[in-house]
């Protein structure tokens, strides 16, 4: 977990911080705020770099050490996170946040549950009601087969619903939004969608709700819990919350529950114009070449740890001989075996398109072009390839012309099958215009591009998505008495 800096929700805040830094370039507090702002805006790689630069100026900065370590840990980079989390707890051994982060590292990295329990207990001696310490202990006791002890800590963690609110800066009566989030992570990146001149946002931790819930009135219940593999217990709680809500609901939790990777690909297998890869969750100890062949898999194939995104813990096994080595590098008791879809074009490059659907309408978000099978925008050959940027611009300005009629029908069918108010699809195209599905779920993020004229064409596409979500919020809120 991170420390410091009020959550940021508007790119204008980043611009304001940058202006202050130009006036006071050596002000460490401003640079820390900038790193936090980048993190909140979903610009994770920029945030990582900003924290590194901050620590270059002040190596013992507690917020920098803690937040950089936490961000690396959340992305699954335990070895890289360890020096920062360890330094933070060494410098501040009585800080409960530092202790909890260190305990998470102990439990996740070395499976040293006894040491982690001792560290969590130390944090509770300092702060007896510390939510994250109780949740950490509950997770360990669940993992080690002590459900009674786990439940005791959950009961202490959730003595009352955990909710908080953000400031409202408008003058007219606000559009009231309650955002549902998960204790397990896997939430949508939603900061860009809420204009605090219009929206007053509250946040509710779904897992903390026990029994009847009395909340102030709100117009829209926005379910931001998006990862059905990672956050299933949270979504199950959210189903009951949504059923009891008098507000308009965006992304019904019951629909999101059906968007785990395995189930989604099964549901899309028979959609015309779409090729969804065979995907199965397999226990690590039974994952052999023979077992894969019996299930219909062939090499090369992809392996992934469930509950991770952004290419983390995701690898290819090109031959049966590579299987054991690749498997050993991935965490988790179960792994996802995923059919490899060859998305290379005539030039040998792989193209990964992203679209999001807002209230049933498709919006292009980006196109990444790279020579390798695992394509992400931050690692693609875009900034130094004007031809690739021109290709992306053509996709953003006229998606239908690039994807074709067959592809557009396939994308529309994917969105209809998922049944979500907000969802995204990452995909490739084969020579026949068939949609090759890489991923389809509610967690698909929309990130603002870097500043500068180079990315102006991308900014328009992102702005269209933000405007569409904000318009959907207003229309749904009207059904609950807003306006």
NUFI-711359 format. One record per residue (C-alpha): residue number from 1; y, x, z. Coordinates in Angstrom, 2 decimals, padded with zeros to 5 digits, m for minus. Each point is the difference from the previous one (the first is absolute). Example, Ala and Ser with C-alpha at 12.3 -4.5 7.8 and 13.67 -1.06 7.14 Angstrom:
residues 2
NODE   i      c2      c1      c3
NODE   1 m004.50  012.30  007.80
NODE   2  003.44  001.37 m000.66
end
This chain:
residues 483
NODE   i      c2      c1      c3
NODE   1  000.00  000.00  000.00
NODE   2  003.50  001.16 m000.70
NODE   3  003.04  000.32  002.22
NODE   4  003.71 m000.51 m000.37
NODE   5  002.31 m001.54 m002.54
NODE   6  000.42 m003.74 m000.36
NODE   7 m002.08 m001.26 m002.96
NODE   8  001.89  000.08 m003.28
NODE   9 m000.27 m002.72 m002.62
NODE  10  002.66  000.60 m002.64
NODE  11  000.50  002.83 m002.55
NODE  12  003.71 m000.23  000.78
NODE  13 m000.78  001.44  003.43
NODE  14 m001.49  003.08 m001.65
NODE  15  003.10  000.40 m002.15
NODE  16  002.19 m000.23  003.10
NODE  17 m002.05  002.66  001.80
NODE  18  000.15  002.29 m003.03
NODE  19  003.79 m000.35 m000.03
NODE  20  000.18  000.95  003.68
NODE  21 m002.27  003.00 m000.59
NODE  22  002.35  001.23 m002.72
NODE  23  002.75 m000.02  002.63
NODE  24 m002.20  001.52  002.74
NODE  25 m002.83  001.89 m001.71
NODE  26 m001.19  001.65  003.23
NODE  27 m000.28 m003.22  002.02
NODE  28 m003.69 m000.18  000.93
NODE  29  000.22 m003.59  001.25
NODE  30  001.16 m001.14 m003.42
NODE  31 m002.85  001.82 m001.73
NODE  32 m002.48 m001.59  002.40
NODE  33  001.45 m003.42 m000.75
NODE  34 m000.26  000.72 m003.73
NODE  35 m003.69  000.88  000.30
NODE  36 m000.66 m003.21  001.94
NODE  37  001.93 m002.01 m002.57
NODE  38 m002.03  001.46 m002.88
NODE  39 m003.18 m000.86  001.89
NODE  40  001.11 m003.60  000.57
NODE  41  000.96 m000.40 m003.64
NODE  42 m003.52  001.03 m001.04
NODE  43  001.02  003.34 m001.51
NODE  44 m002.77  001.78  001.89
NODE  45 m000.09  003.28 m001.88
NODE  46  003.78  000.32  000.29
NODE  47 m000.28 m000.81  003.71
NODE  48 m002.64  002.68  000.51
NODE  49  002.25  002.56 m001.66
NODE  50  003.00 m001.15  002.04
NODE  51 m001.91  000.45  003.27
NODE  52 m001.13  003.46 m001.12
NODE  53  003.59  000.97 m000.82
NODE  54  001.15 m001.33  003.37
NODE  55 m002.57  002.13  001.82
NODE  56  001.11  002.99 m002.03
NODE  57  003.38 m000.40  001.67
NODE  58 m001.29 m000.91  003.47
NODE  59 m003.72  000.82  000.40
NODE  60 m000.27 m001.63  003.44
NODE  61  001.59 m003.33 m000.97
NODE  62 m002.24 m002.55  001.76
NODE  63  000.69 m002.84 m002.40
NODE  64 m000.63  002.20 m003.02
NODE  65 m003.26  001.38  001.38
NODE  66 m001.22 m003.42  001.12
NODE  67  000.95 m001.94 m003.10
NODE  68 m001.24  002.60 m002.48
NODE  69 m003.28  000.28  001.88
NODE  70 m000.37 m003.78  000.19
NODE  71  000.78 m000.48 m003.68
NODE  72 m002.57  002.61 m001.01
NODE  73 m002.55 m001.49  002.41
NODE  74  000.50 m003.52 m001.38
NODE  75 m000.69  001.28 m003.50
NODE  76 m003.23  001.60  001.18
NODE  77  001.13  003.64 m000.05
NODE  78 m001.31  000.89  003.44
NODE  79 m000.04  003.77 m000.42
NODE  80  003.60  000.02 m001.24
NODE  81  001.10 m002.37  002.77
NODE  82 m001.59  002.00  002.83
NODE  83  002.60  002.81  000.41
NODE  84  002.91 m002.44  000.18
NODE  85 m001.65 m002.44  002.41
NODE  86 m001.28  002.88  002.14
NODE  87  003.44  001.63  000.13
NODE  88  001.62 m003.30  001.01
NODE  89 m002.38 m000.54  002.93
NODE  90  000.29  003.64  001.08
NODE  91  003.79 m000.26  000.09
NODE  92  000.00 m003.44  001.63
NODE  93 m003.26 m000.33  002.00
NODE  94  001.28 m002.99  001.97
NODE  95  001.17 m002.04 m002.98
NODE  96 m002.32 m003.02 m000.52
NODE  97  000.58 m000.08 m003.77
NODE  98 m000.95  003.67 m000.32
NODE  99 m003.10 m000.61  002.11
NODE 100 m001.13 m003.02 m002.01
NODE 101  000.42  001.82 m003.29
NODE 102 m002.00  002.93  001.36
NODE 103 m002.72 m002.35  001.27
NODE 104 m000.26 m001.61 m003.44
NODE 105 m000.43  003.45 m001.49
NODE 106 m002.71  000.88  002.53
NODE 107 m001.93 m003.21 m000.69
NODE 108  000.34  000.17 m003.78
NODE 109 m000.32  003.67 m000.74
NODE 110 m002.75  001.30  002.25
NODE 111 m001.40 m003.29  001.30
NODE 112  000.77  001.44  003.45
NODE 113  000.10 m003.40  001.64
NODE 114 m000.12  001.32  003.57
NODE 115  003.07  002.15 m000.57
NODE 116  001.78 m002.87 m001.77
NODE 117 m000.76 m002.41  002.85
NODE 118  001.45  002.50  002.48
NODE 119  003.16  000.41 m002.11
NODE 120  000.48 m003.74 m000.47
NODE 121 m000.48 m000.46  003.75
NODE 122  002.69  002.60  000.67
NODE 123  002.43 m001.93 m002.18
NODE 124 m000.76 m003.21  001.93
NODE 125  000.70  001.77  003.28
NODE 126  003.50  000.60 m001.35
NODE 127  000.40 m003.37 m001.72
NODE 128 m002.62 m002.52  001.26
NODE 129  000.80 m002.69 m002.57
NODE 130  000.05  002.33 m003.03
NODE 131 m001.40 m002.12 m002.82
NODE 132 m001.24  002.83 m002.21
NODE 133 m001.88  001.70  002.84
NODE 134 m001.87 m003.21  000.82
NODE 135 m000.78 m000.56 m003.69
NODE 136 m001.25  003.55 m000.35
NODE 137 m002.32 m000.34  002.98
NODE 138 m001.24 m003.36 m001.29
NODE 139 m000.85  001.61 m003.34
NODE 140 m001.95  002.82  001.68
NODE 141 m001.93 m002.32  002.29
NODE 142 m000.85 m002.24 m002.95
NODE 143 m001.19  003.02 m001.99
NODE 144 m002.15  001.28  002.89
NODE 145 m001.61 m003.34  000.82
NODE 146  001.93 m001.11  003.09
NODE 147  001.39 m003.41 m001.03
NODE 148  000.90 m001.04  003.57
NODE 149  002.23  003.04  000.49
NODE 150  001.49 m000.52 m003.47
NODE 151  000.81 m003.64  000.77
NODE 152  001.60  000.96  003.32
NODE 153  002.46  002.27 m001.80
NODE 154  000.68 m002.59 m002.70
NODE 155  000.77 m002.53  002.73
NODE 156  002.45  002.45  001.57
NODE 157  001.54  000.82 m003.37
NODE 158  000.55 m003.65 m000.87
NODE 159  001.14 m001.55  003.25
NODE 160  002.62 m001.72 m002.14
NODE 161  000.78 m000.16 m003.73
NODE 162  001.70  003.12 m001.34
NODE 163  003.04 m000.94 m002.05
NODE 164  003.36  001.53 m000.82
NODE 165  002.98 m000.77 m002.20
NODE 166  002.46  001.75 m002.29
NODE 167  003.78 m000.46 m000.04
NODE 168  001.59 m002.61 m002.25
NODE 169  003.26  001.03 m001.67
NODE 170  000.91 m003.16 m001.90
NODE 171  002.56 m002.68  000.86
NODE 172 m001.80 m003.12 m001.33
NODE 173 m002.99 m001.56  001.80
NODE 174 m002.86  002.44 m000.63
NODE 175 m003.25 m000.47 m001.84
NODE 176 m002.49  000.53  002.82
NODE 177 m003.11  002.04 m000.94
NODE 178 m002.88  000.90  002.29
NODE 179 m002.00  002.97 m001.27
NODE 180 m003.65  000.29  001.06
NODE 181 m001.27  003.59  000.40
NODE 182 m003.22  001.67  001.13
NODE 183 m000.88  002.35  002.85
NODE 184 m002.38  001.78 m002.42
NODE 185  002.56  000.89 m002.69
NODE 186 m000.50 m000.99 m003.61
NODE 187  003.19 m002.06 m000.13
NODE 188  002.09 m000.57 m003.10
NODE 189  003.16  002.07 m000.46
NODE 190  002.56 m002.80  000.23
NODE 191  003.26  001.62  001.13
NODE 192  001.65 m000.35 m003.40
NODE 193 m000.71 m003.73 m000.19
NODE 194  002.23 m001.14  002.87
NODE 195  003.78 m000.03 m000.32
NODE 196  001.35 m000.09  003.55
NODE 197  003.17 m001.69 m001.28
NODE 198 m002.22 m003.01 m000.75
NODE 199 m003.21  000.42  002.00
NODE 200 m000.53  000.25  003.73
NODE 201 m003.40  001.67  000.33
NODE 202 m002.37 m000.15  002.90
NODE 203 m003.32  001.84  000.21
NODE 204 m003.16 m001.17  001.75
NODE 205 m003.08  002.13  000.64
NODE 206 m002.71 m002.46 m001.00
NODE 207 m002.67  001.65  002.14
NODE 208  002.01 m000.67  003.17
NODE 209 m000.09 m003.78 m000.32
NODE 210 m002.40 m001.70  002.39
NODE 211 m000.07 m003.79  000.12
NODE 212  003.02 m002.19 m000.64
NODE 213  003.13  001.81 m001.11
NODE 214  003.53 m001.23  000.66
NODE 215  002.49  001.54 m002.40
NODE 216  003.59 m000.74 m000.91
NODE 217  000.34 m001.98 m003.24
NODE 218 m000.23  001.92 m003.27
NODE 219 m000.07 m001.01 m003.66
NODE 220 m002.56  002.40 m001.48
NODE 221 m003.12  001.61  001.40
NODE 222 m000.50  003.13 m002.11
NODE 223 m003.48  001.47  000.43
NODE 224  000.46  003.73 m000.58
NODE 225 m003.58  000.86  001.04
NODE 226 m001.40  001.10 m003.32
NODE 227 m003.10  002.17  000.39
NODE 228 m003.06 m002.21  000.42
NODE 229 m002.28  003.01  000.51
NODE 230  002.07  001.69  002.69
NODE 231  001.62 m002.96  001.74
NODE 232 m002.59 m002.80 m000.05
NODE 233  000.29 m000.82  003.75
NODE 234  003.78 m000.34 m000.40
NODE 235 m000.38 m002.28 m003.00
NODE 236 m002.47 m002.19  001.87
NODE 237  002.61 m000.42  002.76
NODE 238  002.65 m000.64 m002.63
NODE 239 m002.02 m002.87 m001.50
NODE 240  000.38 m001.96  003.23
NODE 241  003.69  000.90  000.32
NODE 242  000.71 m001.19 m003.54
NODE 243 m001.97 m003.22  000.52
NODE 244  002.18 m000.86  002.99
NODE 245  003.26  001.00 m001.64
NODE 246  002.47 m002.70 m001.08
NODE 247  001.65  002.50 m002.35
NODE 248 m000.67  000.79 m003.63
NODE 249 m002.67  002.72 m000.20
NODE 250  000.11  002.89 m002.45
NODE 251 m003.34  001.71 m000.66
NODE 252 m002.37 m002.25  001.89
NODE 253 m002.16  002.22  002.25
NODE 254 m003.12 m001.89 m001.08
NODE 255  000.68  001.02 m003.60
NODE 256  000.73  003.62  000.93
NODE 257 m003.33  000.12  001.87
NODE 258 m001.72 m000.32 m003.36
NODE 259  001.69  003.07 m001.50
NODE 260 m002.18  002.80  001.38
NODE 261 m000.88  002.50 m002.69
NODE 262 m003.62 m001.07 m000.34
NODE 263  000.62 m003.74 m000.09
NODE 264  003.01  000.29 m002.32
NODE 265 m001.93  001.95 m002.61
NODE 266 m002.89 m002.45  000.23
NODE 267  002.38 m002.91 m000.56
NODE 268  001.54  001.69 m003.03
NODE 269 m003.25  001.04 m001.69
NODE 270 m000.17 m003.08 m002.24
NODE 271  003.72 m000.39 m000.80
NODE 272  000.53  000.08 m003.80
NODE 273  001.95  003.02 m001.21
NODE 274 m000.61  001.86  003.27
NODE 275 m002.40  002.75  000.96
NODE 276 m000.37  000.35  003.77
NODE 277 m002.08  002.94  001.22
NODE 278 m003.22 m000.56  001.88
NODE 279  000.95  000.68  003.62
NODE 280 m002.30  000.05  003.03
NODE 281  000.36  001.05  003.62
NODE 282 m002.89  002.26  000.96
NODE 283 m000.94  001.61  003.32
NODE 284  000.47  003.75 m000.17
NODE 285 m003.58  000.82  001.02
NODE 286 m001.44 m002.11 m002.84
NODE 287  002.36  001.27 m002.69
NODE 288 m002.35  001.97 m002.26
NODE 289 m000.23  000.39 m003.74
NODE 290 m003.16 m002.09 m000.01
NODE 291  001.53 m002.81  002.03
NODE 292  003.03 m000.03 m002.30
NODE 293 m002.18 m000.21 m003.09
NODE 294 m001.88 m002.95  001.50
NODE 295  003.34 m001.76  000.48
NODE 296  000.97  000.55 m003.64
NODE 297  002.34  002.98  000.41
NODE 298  000.09  003.01 m002.30
NODE 299  001.87  003.31  000.10
NODE 300  002.84  000.73  000.00
NODE 301  000.93 m002.41  002.76
NODE 302  002.80 m000.31  002.52
NODE 303 m000.35  000.07  003.78
NODE 304  002.61 m001.26  002.42
NODE 305  000.38 m000.49  003.75
NODE 306  000.87 m003.67  000.66
NODE 307  003.46 m000.86  001.29
NODE 308  001.86  002.86 m001.68
NODE 309  002.58 m000.07 m002.78
NODE 310  002.24  002.35 m002.02
NODE 311 m003.00  002.01 m001.17
NODE 312 m000.90  001.14  003.51
NODE 313 m003.74  000.63  000.63
NODE 314 m000.85 m000.86 m003.58
NODE 315 m002.16  002.31 m002.14
NODE 316 m002.21  000.19 m003.07
NODE 317 m003.63  001.12 m000.06
NODE 318 m000.64  001.03 m003.59
NODE 319 m003.71  000.72  000.41
NODE 320 m002.76 m000.79  002.47
NODE 321  000.12  003.64  001.12
NODE 322  003.60 m000.45  001.17
NODE 323 m000.69 m003.17  001.99
NODE 324 m000.82  001.55  003.39
NODE 325  002.97  002.38 m000.10
NODE 326  002.49 m002.69 m000.99
NODE 327 m001.36 m002.45  002.57
NODE 328  000.33  002.57  002.79
NODE 329  003.74  000.29 m000.65
NODE 330  000.69 m003.72  000.54
NODE 331  000.36 m001.59  003.46
NODE 332 m001.63 m003.21  001.19
NODE 333 m003.44 m001.41  000.69
NODE 334  000.08 m001.97 m003.24
NODE 335  001.33  001.01 m003.40
NODE 336  000.94 m001.99 m003.07
NODE 337 m001.93  000.89 m003.15
NODE 338  002.14 m000.92 m003.00
NODE 339 m000.97 m000.01 m003.66
NODE 340  002.03  002.54 m001.97
NODE 341  002.09 m001.60 m002.72
NODE 342  001.08  002.40 m002.72
NODE 343  003.67 m000.79 m000.55
NODE 344  000.87  002.99 m002.16
NODE 345  002.09 m000.67 m003.05
NODE 346 m000.26  001.63 m003.41
NODE 347  002.11  002.92  001.29
NODE 348 m002.38  000.58  002.91
NODE 349  002.49 m001.18  002.64
NODE 350 m000.65 m002.78  002.50
NODE 351  002.55 m002.79  000.32
NODE 352  000.26 m002.06  003.15
NODE 353  002.19 m003.08 m000.21
NODE 354  001.22 m001.96  002.99
NODE 355  001.10 m003.62  000.01
NODE 356  000.76 m002.32  002.87
NODE 357 m000.15 m003.76 m000.01
NODE 358  002.67 m001.93  001.88
NODE 359 m000.61 m003.73  000.29
NODE 360 m002.37  000.22 m002.96
NODE 361  002.31  001.92 m002.36
NODE 362 m000.83  003.54 m001.12
NODE 363  002.48  002.86  000.31
NODE 364 m000.59  003.56 m001.25
NODE 365  000.63  002.66  002.64
NODE 366 m000.92  003.37 m001.51
NODE 367 m002.23  001.97 m002.33
NODE 368 m001.38  003.40  001.03
NODE 369 m001.49  002.39 m002.57
NODE 370 m002.12  002.99  001.00
NODE 371 m002.87  002.12 m001.34
NODE 372 m002.29 m000.60  003.02
NODE 373 m002.02 m003.08  000.99
NODE 374  001.86 m000.57  003.29
NODE 375  003.51 m001.01 m000.98
NODE 376  002.87 m000.68  002.37
NODE 377  003.63 m000.16 m000.89
NODE 378  001.05  002.80  002.35
NODE 379 m002.51  002.40 m001.61
NODE 380  000.27 m001.18 m003.60
NODE 381  001.72  001.87 m002.82
NODE 382  003.13 m002.13 m000.21
NODE 383  003.15  001.86  001.09
NODE 384 m000.54  002.85 m002.48
NODE 385 m001.37 m002.14 m002.85
NODE 386  002.65 m002.06 m001.83
NODE 387 m002.71 m001.41 m002.28
NODE 388 m001.88 m001.39  003.00
NODE 389  003.21 m001.47  001.43
NODE 390  000.75 m001.62 m003.33
NODE 391 m003.48 m001.50  000.01
NODE 392  000.54 m001.29  003.53
NODE 393  003.38 m001.46 m000.92
NODE 394 m001.59 m001.90 m002.90
NODE 395 m002.58 m001.47  002.39
NODE 396  002.65 m001.03  002.53
NODE 397  002.22 m001.64 m002.60
NODE 398 m002.71 m001.79 m002.00
NODE 399 m003.26 m000.11  001.93
NODE 400 m001.62 m002.53 m002.32
NODE 401  000.55  002.19 m003.07
NODE 402 m001.70  002.96  001.69
NODE 403 m002.85 m001.86  001.71
NODE 404 m000.65 m002.46 m002.82
NODE 405 m000.97 m003.65  000.03
NODE 406 m003.56  000.64  001.16
NODE 407  001.21  002.23  002.83
NODE 408  002.68 m002.44  001.14
NODE 409 m002.55 m002.81  000.20
NODE 410 m002.25  002.29  002.01
NODE 411  002.78  000.90  002.47
NODE 412  000.95 m003.64  000.41
NODE 413 m003.64 m000.84  000.73
NODE 414 m000.22  002.78  002.60
NODE 415  003.07 m001.34  001.80
NODE 416 m001.32 m003.55 m000.12
NODE 417 m003.36  001.13  001.38
NODE 418  001.61  001.73  002.98
NODE 419  002.13 m003.05  000.81
NODE 420  002.79  001.94  001.74
NODE 421  003.75 m000.52 m000.02
NODE 422  000.51  003.77 m000.16
NODE 423 m002.62  002.35 m001.40
NODE 424 m000.31  003.01 m002.22
NODE 425 m002.35  001.47 m002.58
NODE 426 m000.49  003.64 m000.99
NODE 427 m001.78  000.23 m003.32
NODE 428 m000.69  001.85 m003.20
NODE 429 m000.58 m001.22 m003.55
NODE 430 m002.84  000.77 m002.37
NODE 431  000.31  000.13 m003.79
NODE 432 m000.82 m003.72 m000.27
NODE 433  002.77 m001.01  002.41
NODE 434 m002.39 m000.75  002.86
NODE 435  001.45  000.33  003.51
NODE 436 m001.82  002.73  001.94
NODE 437  000.58 m000.92  003.63
NODE 438  000.59  002.87  002.41
NODE 439  001.27 m002.04  002.91
NODE 440  001.22 m003.55  000.70
NODE 441  001.26 m001.15  003.40
NODE 442  002.93 m001.04  002.16
NODE 443  001.02  003.50  001.09
NODE 444  001.37  001.18 m003.35
NODE 445  003.33  001.61  000.81
NODE 446  003.22  000.12 m001.98
NODE 447  001.99  003.17  000.69
NODE 448  003.57  000.64 m001.09
NODE 449  000.31  002.95 m002.39
NODE 450  001.94  003.14  000.83
NODE 451  003.72 m000.05 m000.60
NODE 452  001.40  001.18 m003.29
NODE 453  000.35 m001.07 m003.60
NODE 454 m003.48  001.27 m000.86
NODE 455 m001.63 m002.96  001.76
NODE 456  002.50 m002.73 m000.82
NODE 457 m002.52 m001.89 m002.11
NODE 458 m002.40 m000.15  002.97
NODE 459  002.66 m001.27  002.35
NODE 460  000.48 m003.13 m002.08
NODE 461 m003.70 m000.81  000.23
NODE 462 m000.07  000.44  003.78
NODE 463  003.14 m002.11  000.38
NODE 464 m001.66 m002.82 m001.93
NODE 465 m002.94 m000.04  002.42
NODE 466  002.27  000.04  003.06
NODE 467  002.09 m002.84 m001.44
NODE 468 m003.14 m002.03 m000.75
NODE 469 m001.34  000.37  003.55
NODE 470  003.38 m000.92  001.50
NODE 471  000.22 m003.04 m002.27
NODE 472 m003.51 m001.05  001.05
NODE 473  001.02  000.29  003.67
NODE 474  002.97 m002.31 m000.55
NODE 475 m002.03 m002.58 m001.95
NODE 476 m002.78 m000.07  002.58
NODE 477  002.50 m000.20  002.84
NODE 478  001.58 m003.08 m001.55
NODE 479 m003.23 m001.89  000.58
NODE 480  000.41  000.79  003.72
NODE 481  003.60 m001.17  000.29
NODE 482  001.98  003.07 m001.04
NODE 483  003.22 m000.44 m001.95
end
